[in-house]
Amino acid sequence: MDKSLLNVAGIVSFVLGIICCLTIIGAIVGVPMIIGGNKLREYSNKSDEEIIKNKDTILIWGIVLTFICTISGILALIFYFQIENPNGISFGSKSDKYSELERIDKLYKDKVLSKEEFEKEKERILNQK
């Protein structure tokens, strides 16, 4: 698992937190940014199993940092969703099945596929998750 996104989110949050702490008022926002940035950097050095086990903590820090330091929060949330779906986000899988069915139907009608091949492919597509 590539953890560079998590590392960058932590560094950005940490640096911006330090800059915010230059003023007393800014410390109200800066201290949580430093803590969150440090946590994200810690997770970027952990094993994949530990990250998956603690993914909820990454989500929480991602949400918190989204409100305090937008860029770090967004990067952390992107990393979280990559953990949830490592193959990428899939939108409209039913339409994908439908387009595959249309494709094999056209191949069948054009006599590229036999009836048996068509039925086999149709079953395979319909049984996909």
N, C-alpha and C positions, 0 to 999 in steps of 0.2 A: 504494500500500500504506500503510495507516495504521500509523504507527510509535509512536503514543502509548503503547501497552502496554509496548513495549520501553523507552521513555523513563521511564515510571513505575517499572518494575522497577529500572532503573538508579538513579533518585533514591532510592527506598526503601532499596536495598542500600547506597548511598553514605552516607546519613544514619545508618542503623543501624550501619554500620561505624565511623563517627566516634564515635558514642555508645559502642560497645564499646571503642574505643581509649582511653577515659578511664581504664581500669585496665590495668596491665601484662599481666595474664592475659587480659583481654578483647581485647588487641591481637592475640593469636594468631588469633582469629576475625575481628576487625575489619579487619585489613589485607587479607585476601583479599576481604572484602565490599566494601571501598573499590575495590580493583582491578577486581573483577567489575562493580560498579556503574558505574565509569568506562568500562569496555569496552562495556557495554550502552548507555550514553548515547552513546558514540562511534558505535555502529552505528545508533542512531536518527537520526543526522544524515547517514547515507550514502544513496546512491541505491539504488533497488530492485534493480538489477543487482548492486551490491556486496554487498547483504544476501544475495541468493540465492547468490552465489558463496561467501560466508563463513557460510552457515547452520550448518555443522557446529560452528563456534566458538561460535555462539549456543547451540546444543544443549549443548555442553560446559559453558559458563558457567551455563546453566539448571540442569543437573544438580548442579554444584558448589554453586550458591547454594541449591538445594533442601535440601541438607544443612546449610548454614550459616545461611541466612536464608530460611526456607520461603516466605514471601510473594513475595519477589523471584524465587526459583527457579521457582515455579509460574507467575508472570506471564511469565517468559522462555520457559518450556516451552509455554505457550499460544500465544505469538507464533510459536515455532518450528513448531508444528503448523498454524498458519494459513498459514505459508509453504509447507509441504508440501502442503496441500490448501486452496487459496484459496476454493473453493466451499463449504467447511464439511465437517465430518466426516459421512460417509455410512455408516450402519449397515444391514446387511441389504439390499443392492441387489437381491439375488435375490427377496426377498419383495416389493420394490417392483415388480419386473417381473411377479411372479405376481399382485399385486393389480391392476395395469394390464390384464393378460390377462383376469382375471375381469371387470373393468369392461367391456372391449370385448365380451366374450362375452355379458354381460347385455344390452348395447346391441344386439347382433346378434339375440339371442333375442327381444328386444322389438321387433324389426323397425325399429330406428332406423338401423342400419347395413346396407348391402347386403352380399352375399357378397364382392364385390370390395373394398369399403371395409374390411371385417373382415380379409380376408387381407393387405391393404396395411398396416393398423395392426399386425397381429400380426407381420409381418416387421420393421417398424420397431422394435417393442418388443424382439423377440428379438435384433436386431442392435445394440442399445445396449450400450455398455460399462459 
